[in-house]
């Protein structure tokens, strides 16, 4: 998922969870719902976000949209804050020996907030709704492994042939290729069930007021650029939340983090990010009060180079840019040592896959190598490199620092342009995209595949007829050897053997400098612990709304 994403993982637990959920067989885990908080019921939790791309499961994609969608809907499984995968509506699962057929038993008796029954057909309805060509979903690629997906995406069919319901509470999924981690992927909100009233993906009435089956429901509709209000779903079929209401203010994207911070200081918000220059004073003030959260997360920060067009088309040009960046200086001067340098595509949490300093050009700035590689790549002094970034999220300072370093070391001209997040995402998709973009990624589900496949596989480019990129491989990286290794990993049943293949795939992409790693992701938040108990950062780096409670 793009943007801010997930909470601190206990690495051992993550690996255990991957082994448990990817090896097939039955799954009778008794923890099938979110636990309510340990404190009192009631209260309104308030926070600010910038305008989401979508809150409907068919296209929810960044942390803001996922914050809402994840609380409106409950799927088969969900990721816990520490990276485990636990059942929600899945009472059991079975996978065939060839890894191509999955059978899920769905908990009976739960309903959508409008009273419609949640059954196997509601999952099939939701998944087909996403995959259809007219949906133009940016996150449909998560379903690419399901048989018939390509036909639905192309408009040849309305329904995926791989989905069936042998009975009301049994969902059978046939895949076009083996995937022993498919159940883990269903934790993404794109795999949510939807009621009959949802209609097509471009149903405006439903898009702005989704009817779900989660712990919360909408109060009114999404008032674009103003607010979204959630209230407790008292008919929720699992453990009910103790919180009465969530008031989400939609802030100006030009200075969103500043407004969040000011709102927390004034008592308007109970949760907030901070502008980068305010990190040190905020920590000094709020950490002693127990209102400071600092989590090393499963996310990564990169420069996203456009690899099929413009000055960074060649691997040598991209490597030159990487060598020209002094990550240590930026971490010290801009982030006040609250970030750690990255030299990999995958985050350190994948300890059985992680290869320290895989990106040799990331370890230390080397001006001589940068200049030599730039010359070999035809990256001439005076060449303009565009760098796009989203405003209102504290990126201005470090982007300007990177721009200055590239100009000083390579003699190029850097045009750094800040835009609201939705506009930035749109620019990345355009056929004319060039240069590089500020890019961050955190796992939608806890497996290396969720970095390597969406960001770097050829299938995740997914261009439409106009040349617009509709998948998450916005850099347009394409390498047949890399794609083959990913397919091999998915078809490998044994976890240890699968991890070896993931390491091979990451090295191929890193040798091509398909992404330019910058720093690992540490998320910093302020939280009102005077009023609320059990408040934590969830897997998506959002507050755990369904678990918190009043003190």
RODO-2510 file (C-alpha; in nm, 4 decimals, decimal comma):
residues 551
     n   res          X          Y          Z
     1     x     0,0000     0,0000     0,0000
     2     x     0,1229     0,3459    -0,0792
     3     x     0,1792     0,5965     0,1959
     4     x     0,1933     0,5389     0,5684
     5     x     0,1238     0,1769     0,6511
     6     x     0,1874    -0,0523     0,9364
     7     x     0,2838    -0,1093     1,2930
     8     x     0,5944    -0,2578     1,4475
     9     x     0,6392    -0,6251     1,3817
    10     x     0,7773    -0,8881     1,6122
    11     x     0,9884    -1,0573     1,3492
    12     x     0,9655    -1,4044     1,4975
    13     x     0,5894    -1,3822     1,5152
    14     x     0,5735    -1,2658     1,1554
    15     x     0,7735    -1,5605     1,0287
    16     x     0,5718    -1,8048     1,2384
    17     x     0,2534    -1,6528     1,1017
    18     x     0,3758    -1,6855     0,7451
    19     x     0,4569    -2,0498     0,7993
    20     x     0,1216    -2,1176     0,9606
    21     x    -0,0874    -1,9462     0,6963
    22     x     0,0977    -2,0515     0,3846
    23     x     0,1478    -2,4230     0,4354
    24     x    -0,2070    -2,5362     0,3602
    25     x    -0,4352    -2,7742     0,5449
    26     x    -0,7039    -2,6819     0,7965
    27     x    -0,7052    -2,3710     1,0110
    28     x    -0,9133    -2,3740     1,3246
    29     x    -0,7741    -2,0650     1,4975
    30     x    -1,0262    -1,9579     1,7591
    31     x    -0,9374    -1,5869     1,7425
    32     x    -1,1880    -1,4847     1,4772
    33     x    -1,2555    -1,1244     1,5625
    34     x    -1,1109    -0,8025     1,6908
    35     x    -1,0935    -0,7736     2,0685
    36     x    -1,2669    -0,4829     2,2354
    37     x    -1,0625    -0,2532     2,4588
    38     x    -0,9981    -0,3232     2,8260
    39     x    -1,1439     0,0112     2,9371
    40     x    -1,4920     0,1612     2,9335
    41     x    -1,7302     0,1865     2,6419
    42     x    -1,8219     0,5162     2,4764
    43     x    -1,6391     0,8221     2,3569
    44     x    -1,5525     0,9908     2,0276
    45     x    -1,2048     0,9553     1,8821
    46     x    -1,0939     1,2438     1,6596
    47     x    -0,8178     1,2642     1,4036
    48     x    -0,7246     1,4375     1,0803
    49     x    -0,6254     1,2949     0,7435
    50     x    -0,5897     1,4277     0,3907
    51     x    -0,8449     1,3434     0,1216
    52     x    -0,8442     0,9675     0,0438
    53     x    -0,8445     0,8279    -0,3085
    54     x    -1,1326     0,5959    -0,2136
    55     x    -1,3041     0,4408     0,0896
    56     x    -1,4889     0,1773    -0,1157
    57     x    -1,2985    -0,1578    -0,1146
    58     x    -1,2787    -0,1604    -0,4923
    59     x    -1,0121     0,1125    -0,4902
    60     x    -0,9033     0,1906    -0,1313
    61     x    -0,5252     0,1998    -0,1553
    62     x    -0,3359     0,4402     0,0701
    63     x    -0,3320     0,4697     0,4502
    64     x    -0,6098     0,7307     0,4580
    65     x    -0,8510     0,5233     0,2526
    66     x    -0,7548     0,1975     0,4231
    67     x    -0,8157     0,3585     0,7642
    68     x    -1,1842     0,3951     0,6749
    69     x    -1,2350     0,0829     0,4641
    70     x    -1,0643    -0,1494     0,7117
    71     x    -1,3081    -0,0417     0,9834
    72     x    -1,6175    -0,0619     0,7623
    73     x    -1,5477    -0,4142     0,6334
    74     x    -1,4357    -0,7508     0,7673
    75     x    -1,2908    -1,0130     0,5326
    76     x    -1,1617    -1,3671     0,5595
    77     x    -0,8411    -1,2769     0,7439
    78     x    -0,6666    -0,9732     0,8853
    79     x    -0,3108    -0,8847     0,9822
    80     x    -0,2433    -0,8053     1,3463
    81     x    -0,0151    -0,5209     1,4475
    82     x     0,2761    -0,7619     1,5023
    83     x     0,2486    -0,9165     1,1568
    84     x     0,0477    -1,2290     1,2274
    85     x    -0,2434    -1,3340     1,0084
    86     x    -0,5586    -1,4302     1,1974
    87     x    -0,9004    -1,5483     1,0789
    88     x    -1,1944    -1,3090     1,0869
    89     x    -1,4777    -1,4646     0,8861
    90     x    -1,2776    -1,7672     0,7706
    91     x    -1,3545    -2,0595     1,0010
    92     x    -1,1205    -2,2927     0,8112
    93     x    -0,9153    -2,3197     0,4936
    94     x    -0,7841    -2,5974     0,2740
    95     x    -0,5330    -2,5783    -0,0092
    96     x    -0,4739    -2,8434    -0,2726
    97     x    -0,1351    -3,0109    -0,3008
    98     x    -0,0616    -2,8162    -0,6191
    99     x    -0,1345    -2,4797    -0,4530
   100     x    -0,4018    -2,3890    -0,7071
   101     x    -0,7312    -2,4517    -0,5248
   102     x    -0,8272    -2,2882    -0,1971
   103     x    -1,1477    -2,3670    -0,0057
   104     x    -1,2665    -2,1384     0,2756
   105     x    -1,5488    -2,2051     0,5204
   106     x    -1,7155    -1,8764     0,6109
   107     x    -1,8652    -1,7993     0,9494
   108     x    -2,2440    -1,8232     0,9280
   109     x    -2,4914    -1,5710     1,0666
   110     x    -2,3095    -1,2402     1,0183
   111     x    -2,4696    -0,9511     0,8300
   112     x    -2,3968    -0,6239     0,6603
   113     x    -2,5116    -0,3155     0,8478
   114     x    -2,8212    -0,2997     0,6229
   115     x    -2,9265    -0,6490     0,7275
   116     x    -2,8098    -0,8398     0,4190
   117     x    -2,6468    -1,1752     0,4938
   118     x    -2,2699    -1,2134     0,4536
   119     x    -2,2141    -1,5385     0,2648
   120     x    -1,9862    -1,6846     0,0006
   121     x    -2,1750    -1,5073    -0,2758
   122     x    -2,1115    -1,1707    -0,1121
   123     x    -1,7373    -1,2363    -0,1346
   124     x    -1,7665    -1,3436    -0,4998
   125     x    -1,9750    -1,0345    -0,5714
   126     x    -1,7169    -0,8063    -0,4140
   127     x    -1,4189    -0,9637    -0,5875
   128     x    -1,5783    -0,9642    -0,9328
   129     x    -1,6861    -0,6035    -0,8825
   130     x    -1,3218    -0,5057    -0,8328
   131     x    -1,1856    -0,7065    -1,1237
   132     x    -1,4230    -0,5760    -1,3906
   133     x    -1,2699    -0,3564    -1,6579
   134     x    -1,5117    -0,0690    -1,5953
   135     x    -1,3981    -0,0507    -1,2327
   136     x    -1,0499     0,0640    -1,3436
   137     x    -0,9296    -0,0331    -0,9976
   138     x    -0,5724     0,0518    -0,9008
   139     x    -0,5647    -0,2443    -0,6606
   140     x    -0,7357    -0,5138    -0,8688
   141     x    -0,3970    -0,6714    -0,9441
   142     x    -0,4059    -0,8345    -0,5987
   143     x    -0,6553    -1,0765    -0,7589
   144     x    -0,4446    -1,1423    -1,0673
   145     x    -0,3787    -1,5021    -0,9678
   146     x    -0,7467    -1,6012    -0,9718
   147     x    -0,8522    -1,8001    -1,2780
   148     x    -1,0449    -1,5820    -1,5220
   149     x    -0,9073    -1,2539    -1,3865
   150     x    -0,7510    -1,1580    -1,7201
   151     x    -1,0785    -1,2113    -1,9061
   152     x    -1,2695    -0,9922    -1,6615
   153     x    -1,0009    -0,7224    -1,6740
   154     x    -1,0130    -0,7173    -2,0530
   155     x    -1,3911    -0,7014    -2,0625
   156     x    -1,4341    -1,0475    -2,2168
   157     x    -1,6214    -1,1692    -1,9077
   158     x    -1,8105    -1,0229    -1,6126
   159     x    -1,7140    -1,2882    -1,3592
   160     x    -1,3944    -1,4725    -1,2748
   161     x    -1,4208    -1,8394    -1,3616
   162     x    -1,2133    -1,9334    -1,0586
   163     x    -1,4747    -1,8288    -0,8031
   164     x    -1,7596    -2,0535    -0,6904
   165     x    -1,9820    -2,1205    -0,3899
   166     x    -2,0503    -2,4941    -0,3432
   167     x    -2,2861    -2,3939    -0,0623
   168     x    -2,3913    -2,0777     0,1174
   169     x    -2,0898    -2,0647     0,3476
   170     x    -1,8196    -2,2233     0,1316
   171     x    -1,5986    -2,0197    -0,1001
   172     x    -1,3844    -2,2063    -0,3509
   173     x    -1,1063    -2,0218    -0,5304
   174     x    -0,9195    -2,1727    -0,8251
   175     x    -0,5955    -2,0022    -0,9227
   176     x    -0,4359    -1,9880    -1,2655
   177     x    -0,0946    -2,0565    -1,1119
   178     x     0,0134    -2,2066    -0,7767
   179     x     0,0222    -1,9658    -0,4837
   180     x     0,0811    -2,1031    -0,1356
   181     x     0,0364    -1,7556     0,0156
   182     x    -0,3011    -1,6717    -0,1332
   183     x    -0,4835    -1,6813     0,2023
   184     x    -0,2422    -1,4230     0,3404
   185     x    -0,3250    -1,1896     0,0526
   186     x    -0,6949    -1,1915     0,1376
   187     x    -0,6171    -0,9647     0,4331
   188     x    -0,6225    -0,6734     0,1868
   189     x    -0,9465    -0,4743     0,1935
   190     x    -0,9876    -0,5318    -0,1822
   191     x    -1,1005    -0,8848    -0,0883
   192     x    -1,3932    -0,7548     0,1200
   193     x    -1,7454    -0,8873     0,0705
   194     x    -2,0087    -0,6364    -0,0419
   195     x    -2,3912    -0,6359    -0,0240
   196     x    -2,6157    -0,6510    -0,3298
   197     x    -2,6874    -0,2785    -0,3019
   198     x    -2,3210    -0,2027    -0,3777
   199     x    -2,3872    -0,2361    -0,7492
   200     x    -2,1040    -0,1656    -0,9893
   201     x    -1,7741    -0,0243    -0,8707
   202     x    -1,8592     0,3217    -1,0045
   203     x    -2,1804     0,3474    -0,8012
   204     x    -2,1389     0,7012    -0,6634
   205     x    -2,3954     0,6566    -0,3878
   206     x    -2,2126     0,3522    -0,2532
   207     x    -1,8651     0,4979    -0,3150
   208     x    -1,9386     0,7849    -0,0757
   209     x    -2,1332     0,5844     0,1849
   210     x    -2,0205     0,2205     0,1711
   211     x    -2,2370    -0,0315     0,3544
   212     x    -2,0075    -0,2867     0,5124
   213     x    -1,9934    -0,5674     0,7656
   214     x    -1,7204    -0,4301     0,9917
   215     x    -1,7040    -0,2958     1,3473
   216     x    -1,8066     0,0541     1,2328
   217     x    -2,0552     0,1956     0,9829
   218     x    -2,0883     0,5296     0,8115
   219     x    -2,2810     0,8145     0,9712
   220     x    -2,4003     1,0058     0,6681
   221     x    -2,1703     1,0136     0,3687
   222     x    -1,8146     1,1090     0,2876
   223     x    -1,8147     1,4873     0,2627
   224     x    -1,5245     1,5327     0,0268
   225     x    -1,2457     1,7535     0,1594
   226     x    -1,4452     1,8046     0,4812
   227     x    -1,5124     1,4996     0,6942
   228     x    -1,5968     1,1307     0,7349
   229     x    -1,7796     1,0081     1,0427
   230     x    -1,7928     0,6474     1,1612
   231     x    -2,0163     0,5089     1,4381
   232     x    -2,0170     0,1752     1,6149
   233     x    -2,1953    -0,1035     1,4267
   234     x    -2,4102    -0,2505     1,7028
   235     x    -2,5102    -0,5368     1,4722
   236     x    -2,1508    -0,6416     1,4095
   237     x    -2,1302    -1,0212     1,4008
   238     x    -1,8024    -1,0440     1,5950
   239     x    -1,6582    -0,8633     1,8982
   240     x    -1,8114    -0,5163     1,9103
   241     x    -1,5958    -0,2092     1,9502
   242     x    -1,6336    -0,0017     2,2660
   243     x    -1,5835     0,3285     2,0895
   244     x    -1,9047     0,5184     2,0026
   245     x    -1,7808     0,7337     1,7184
   246     x    -1,4821     0,8332     1,5060
   247     x    -1,4712     1,1855     1,3658
   248     x    -1,2268     1,2183     1,0768
   249     x    -1,1485     1,5702     0,9604
   250     x    -1,0146     1,5996     0,6052
   251     x    -0,7334     1,8531     0,6066
   252     x    -0,5658     2,0679     0,3448
   253     x    -0,3140     1,8488     0,1644
   254     x    -0,0653     2,1365     0,1458
   255     x    -0,0016     2,1375     0,5218
   256     x    -0,1817     1,8328     0,6585
   257     x     0,0783     1,7225     0,9136
   258     x     0,1085     2,0760     1,0483
   259     x    -0,2673     2,0932     1,0950
   260     x    -0,2701     1,7527     1,2639
   261     x     0,0006     1,8622     1,5046
   262     x    -0,1681     2,1926     1,5800
   263     x    -0,4978     2,0102     1,6275
   264     x    -0,3426     1,7760     1,8816
   265     x    -0,1837     2,0638     2,0679
   266     x    -0,5169     2,2471     2,0882
   267     x    -0,7153     1,9376     2,1905
   268     x    -0,9004     1,9100     1,8601
   269     x    -0,7440     1,5717     1,7722
   270     x    -0,6616     1,2594     1,9715
   271     x    -0,4054     1,1281     1,7217
   272     x    -0,1578     1,3131     1,5035
   273     x     0,1483     1,3090     1,2864
   274     x     0,3990     1,5935     1,3048
   275     x     0,5849     1,8068     1,0496
   276     x     0,9458     1,6939     1,0280
   277     x     1,0987     2,0118     1,1834
   278     x     0,8781     1,9629     1,4923
   279     x     0,9820     1,6043     1,5702
   280     x     1,2426     1,6874     1,8345
   281     x     1,0352     1,9412     2,0335
   282     x     0,7260     1,7178     2,0075
   283     x     0,9176     1,4212     2,1449
   284     x     1,0649     1,6297     2,4266
   285     x     0,7197     1,7509     2,5274
   286     x     0,4960     1,4476     2,4777
   287     x     0,7168     1,1445     2,5431
   288     x     0,7386     1,2165     2,9192
   289     x     0,3567     1,2381     2,9209
   290     x     0,3203     0,8938     2,7626
   291     x     0,1657     1,0461     2,4496
   292     x     0,4460     0,9666     2,2049
   293     x     0,4471     0,6546     1,9828
   294     x     0,7596     0,5559     1,7876
   295     x     0,7424     0,2336     1,5873
   296     x     0,9826     0,0703     1,3455
   297     x     0,7421    -0,0452     1,0786
   298     x     0,7307    -0,2812     0,7824
   299     x     0,7375     0,0123     0,5449
   300     x     1,0163     0,1404     0,3226
   301     x     1,0943     0,4761     0,1638
   302     x     1,2351     0,5011    -0,1870
   303     x     1,2814     0,7199    -0,4863
   304     x     1,0674     0,5652    -0,7579
   305     x     1,2543     0,6007    -1,0899
   306     x     1,0621     0,5855    -1,4169
   307     x     1,2506     0,3107    -1,6006
   308     x     1,0938     0,3238    -1,9475
   309     x     1,1207     0,6937    -2,0226
   310     x     1,3352     0,9961    -1,9476
   311     x     1,6775     1,0508    -1,7914
   312     x     1,6590     0,7548    -1,5479
   313     x     1,5759     0,4939    -1,8116
   314     x     1,9144     0,3207    -1,7753
   315     x     2,0286     0,1289    -1,4668
   316     x     2,3583     0,3221    -1,4646
   317     x     2,1737     0,6553    -1,4479
   318     x     1,9672     0,5286    -1,1564
   319     x     2,2784     0,3991    -0,9832
   320     x     2,4472     0,7355    -1,0330
   321     x     2,1561     0,9076    -0,8603
   322     x     2,1738     0,6594    -0,5736
   323     x     2,5481     0,7108    -0,5222
   324     x     2,4993     1,0908    -0,5275
   325     x     2,2602     1,0881    -0,2297
   326     x     2,4106     1,1320     0,1170
   327     x     2,1507     0,9444     0,3197
   328     x     2,3440     0,9788     0,6455
   329     x     2,3501     1,3576     0,6187
   330     x     1,9772     1,3764     0,5482
   331     x     1,8888     1,1442     0,8346
   332     x     2,0988     1,3529     1,0715
   333     x     2,0097     1,6982     0,9437
   334     x     1,6469     1,6585     0,8388
   335     x     1,5130     1,3677     1,0429
   336     x     1,7220     1,4416     1,3528
   337     x     1,8403     1,0785     1,3609
   338     x     1,4843     0,9446     1,3852
   339     x     1,5178     0,7320     1,0696
   340     x     1,7566     0,4534     0,9716
   341     x     1,9263     0,4173     0,6335
   342     x     1,7985     0,1581     0,3892
   343     x     2,0075    -0,0428     0,1455
   344     x     1,7475    -0,3015     0,0411
   345     x     1,4093    -0,3240    -0,1289
   346     x     1,2629    -0,5479     0,1424
   347     x     1,2373    -0,4258     0,5031
   348     x     1,4567    -0,5754     0,7783
   349     x     1,1518    -0,7385     0,9390
   350     x     1,1799    -1,0204     0,6859
   351     x     1,4826    -1,1466     0,8728
   352     x     1,5061    -1,4755     0,6821
   353     x     1,5117    -1,2882     0,3509
   354     x     1,6851    -0,9637     0,4451
   355     x     2,0280    -0,9129     0,2859
   356     x     2,2115    -0,6270     0,4538
   357     x     2,3626    -0,3641     0,2206
   358     x     2,2258    -0,5332    -0,0911
   359     x     2,2168    -0,1899    -0,2544
   360     x     2,5875    -0,1075    -0,2692
   361     x     2,5166     0,2437    -0,3967
   362     x     2,3061     0,3126    -0,0862
   363     x     2,5675     0,2367     0,1781
   364     x     2,7708     0,5562     0,1449
   365     x     2,7688     0,8576    -0,0820
   366     x     3,0404     0,8236    -0,3480
   367     x     3,0693     1,1335    -0,5640
   368     x     3,3359     0,9870    -0,7928
   369     x     3,1325     0,6758    -0,8754
   370     x     2,8212     0,8873    -0,9163
   371     x     2,9872     1,1123    -1,1721
   372     x     3,1484     0,8206    -1,3578
   373     x     2,8219     0,6296    -1,3865
   374     x     2,6332     0,9432    -1,4893
   375     x     2,8807     1,0026    -1,7719
   376     x     2,8549     0,6392    -1,8892
   377     x     2,4751     0,6676    -1,8834
   378     x     2,4711     0,9892    -2,0828
   379     x     2,3332     1,1804    -1,7858
   380     x     2,4874     1,5149    -1,8727
   381     x     2,5353     1,8273    -1,6616
   382     x     2,2336     2,0490    -1,7114
   383     x     1,9971     1,7572    -1,7716
   384     x     1,6668     1,8131    -1,5912
   385     x     1,5433     1,5438    -1,3537
   386     x     1,1891     1,5832    -1,2262
   387     x     1,1146     1,4695    -0,8709
   388     x     0,7505     1,4610    -0,7642
   389     x     0,6326     1,4408    -0,4057
   390     x     0,3102     1,4787    -0,2105
   391     x     0,2571     1,7882    -0,0026
   392     x     0,1236     1,8117     0,3500
   393     x     0,3028     1,5024     0,4818
   394     x     0,6431     1,6354     0,5875
   395     x     0,8381     1,5471     0,2724
   396     x     0,9387     1,8934     0,1584
   397     x     1,2605     1,9155     0,3594
   398     x     1,4183     1,5853     0,2607
   399     x     1,3141     1,6138    -0,1046
   400     x     1,4849     1,9514    -0,1263
   401     x     1,7951     1,8017     0,0387
   402     x     1,8067     1,5194    -0,2187
   403     x     1,7551     1,7680    -0,5014
   404     x     2,0430     1,9837    -0,3801
   405     x     2,2759     1,6840    -0,3515
   406     x     2,1962     1,5678    -0,7043
   407     x     2,2601     1,9141    -0,8427
   408     x     2,5864     1,9521    -0,6489
   409     x     2,7267     1,6075    -0,7318
   410     x     2,5961     1,5421    -1,0847
   411     x     2,5567     1,8958    -1,2143
   412     x     2,2007     1,8207    -1,3214
   413     x     1,8995     2,0440    -1,2706
   414     x     1,6347     1,9047    -1,0391
   415     x     1,2755     2,0213    -1,0638
   416     x     1,1039     1,9192    -0,7376
   417     x     0,7261     1,9560    -0,7581
   418     x     0,4877     1,9063    -0,4697
   419     x     0,1228     1,8148    -0,5276
   420     x    -0,1694     1,6731    -0,3278
   421     x    -0,1357     1,2965    -0,2907
   422     x    -0,4148     1,2071    -0,5342
   423     x    -0,2574     1,4281    -0,8022
   424     x     0,0856     1,2762    -0,7391
   425     x    -0,0542     0,9257    -0,7858
   426     x    -0,2253     1,0366    -1,1047
   427     x     0,0999     1,1841    -1,2398
   428     x     0,2844     0,8571    -1,1738
   429     x     0,0317     0,6752    -1,3922
   430     x     0,0574     0,8996    -1,6965
   431     x     0,2327     0,7692    -2,0096
   432     x     0,4467     1,0840    -2,0019
   433     x     0,5778     1,0248    -1,6474
   434     x     0,9502     1,0852    -1,6176
   435     x     1,2268     1,1311    -1,3608
   436     x     1,1522     1,0062    -1,0101
   437     x     0,8882     1,0288    -0,7405
   438     x     0,8828     1,0204    -0,3654
   439     x     0,7569     0,6725    -0,2901
   440     x     0,6784     0,4749     0,0221
   441     x     0,5410     0,1270     0,0632
   442     x     0,4236    -0,0830     0,3535
   443     x     0,2948    -0,4352     0,3242
   444     x    -0,0743    -0,4934     0,2682
   445     x    -0,0061    -0,8424     0,3977
   446     x     0,3019    -0,9884     0,5706
   447     x     0,5027    -1,1526     0,2942
   448     x     0,7955    -1,0366     0,0769
   449     x     0,5695    -1,1006    -0,2235
   450     x     0,3715    -0,7895    -0,1303
   451     x     0,6746    -0,5716    -0,2004
   452     x     0,8210    -0,7588    -0,4952
   453     x     0,5059    -0,8394    -0,6930
   454     x     0,3094    -0,5107    -0,6829
   455     x     0,6100    -0,2818    -0,7101
   456     x     0,8254    -0,4662    -0,9615
   457     x     0,6455    -0,7406    -1,1539
   458     x     0,5557    -0,6856    -1,5180
   459     x     0,1967    -0,7922    -1,4417
   460     x     0,1632    -0,5029    -1,1968
   461     x     0,2268    -0,2368    -1,4614
   462     x    -0,1123    -0,3140    -1,6148
   463     x    -0,1332    -0,0388    -1,8779
   464     x    -0,4685     0,0491    -2,0289
   465     x    -0,5290     0,1349    -2,3945
   466     x    -0,4032     0,4912    -2,3451
   467     x    -0,0763     0,3772    -2,1876
   468     x    -0,1841     0,4747    -1,8352
   469     x    -0,0390     0,2516    -1,5642
   470     x    -0,3230     0,1124    -1,3527
   471     x    -0,1149    -0,1182    -1,1323
   472     x     0,1307    -0,0305    -0,8544
   473     x     0,4438    -0,0850    -1,0635
   474     x     0,4526     0,2857    -1,1385
   475     x     0,8216     0,2700    -1,2332
   476     x     0,7371     0,0344    -1,5242
   477     x     1,0197    -0,2030    -1,4286
   478     x     1,0061    -0,5230    -1,6331
   479     x     1,2484    -0,8140    -1,6169
   480     x     1,1559    -1,1670    -1,7308
   481     x     1,4067    -1,3303    -1,4958
   482     x     1,2587    -1,1419    -1,1999
   483     x     0,9025    -1,2359    -1,3018
   484     x     1,0029    -1,6007    -1,3306
   485     x     1,1553    -1,6039    -0,9849
   486     x     0,8374    -1,4583    -0,8333
   487     x     0,6282    -1,7264    -1,0012
   488     x     0,8693    -1,9894    -0,8712
   489     x     0,8446    -1,8507    -0,5168
   490     x     0,4649    -1,8624    -0,5205
   491     x     0,4724    -2,2228    -0,6363
   492     x     0,7170    -2,3255    -0,3633
   493     x     0,5323    -2,4864    -0,0721
   494     x     0,8219    -2,4927     0,1735
   495     x     0,8710    -2,1549     0,3447
   496     x     1,2508    -2,1740     0,3771
   497     x     1,2894    -2,2699     0,0116
   498     x     1,0474    -1,9942    -0,0897
   499     x     1,2539    -1,7365     0,1005
   500     x     1,5664    -1,8374    -0,0933
   501     x     1,3859    -1,7598    -0,4184
   502     x     1,2619    -1,4253    -0,2831
   503     x     1,6234    -1,3323    -0,2064
   504     x     1,7246    -1,4173    -0,5629
   505     x     1,4425    -1,2053    -0,7031
   506     x     1,5281    -0,9062    -0,4842
   507     x     1,8919    -0,9186    -0,5973
   508     x     1,7898    -0,9150    -0,9640
   509     x     1,5771    -0,6036    -0,9101
   510     x     1,8393    -0,4352    -0,6930
   511     x     2,1127    -0,4986    -0,9507
   512     x     1,8865    -0,3130    -1,1958
   513     x     1,8290    -0,0349    -0,9384
   514     x     1,4580    -0,0788    -1,0054
   515     x     1,3923     0,1226    -0,6898
   516     x     1,6297     0,3592    -0,5080
   517     x     1,6115     0,2794    -0,1337
   518     x     1,6423     0,5740     0,1038
   519     x     1,5514     0,4854     0,4613
   520     x     1,3566     0,2296     0,6553
   521     x     1,0221     0,3383     0,7879
   522     x     0,9860     0,4632     1,1431
   523     x     0,6442     0,6036     1,2241
   524     x     0,5968     0,8701     1,4916
   525     x     0,2579     0,9636     1,6347
   526     x     0,1016     1,1581     1,9180
   527     x    -0,1934     1,0009     2,0999
   528     x    -0,4334     1,1174     2,3705
   529     x    -0,3605     0,8626     2,6444
   530     x    -0,5239     1,0808     2,9077
   531     x    -0,8666     0,9941     2,7681
   532     x    -0,8187     0,6662     2,5778
   533     x    -0,6806     0,3246     2,6700
   534     x    -0,5376     0,0457     2,4544
   535     x    -0,4409     0,2862     2,1739
   536     x    -0,1807     0,1406     1,9406
   537     x    -0,0646     0,1691     1,5822
   538     x    -0,2274    -0,1028     1,3739
   539     x    -0,0786    -0,2953     1,0819
   540     x    -0,1514    -0,0031     0,8495
   541     x     0,0077     0,2610     1,0776
   542     x    -0,3367     0,3892     1,1756
   543     x    -0,4954     0,3927     1,5231
   544     x    -0,6509     0,0586     1,6212
   545     x    -1,0018     0,2025     1,6379
   546     x    -1,1824    -0,1284     1,6892
   547     x    -0,9731    -0,2172     1,9964
   548     x    -0,9348     0,1079     2,1871
   549     x    -1,1596     0,2260     2,4703
   550     x    -1,2178     0,5051     2,7184
   551     x    -1,0164     0,5163     3,0374
***
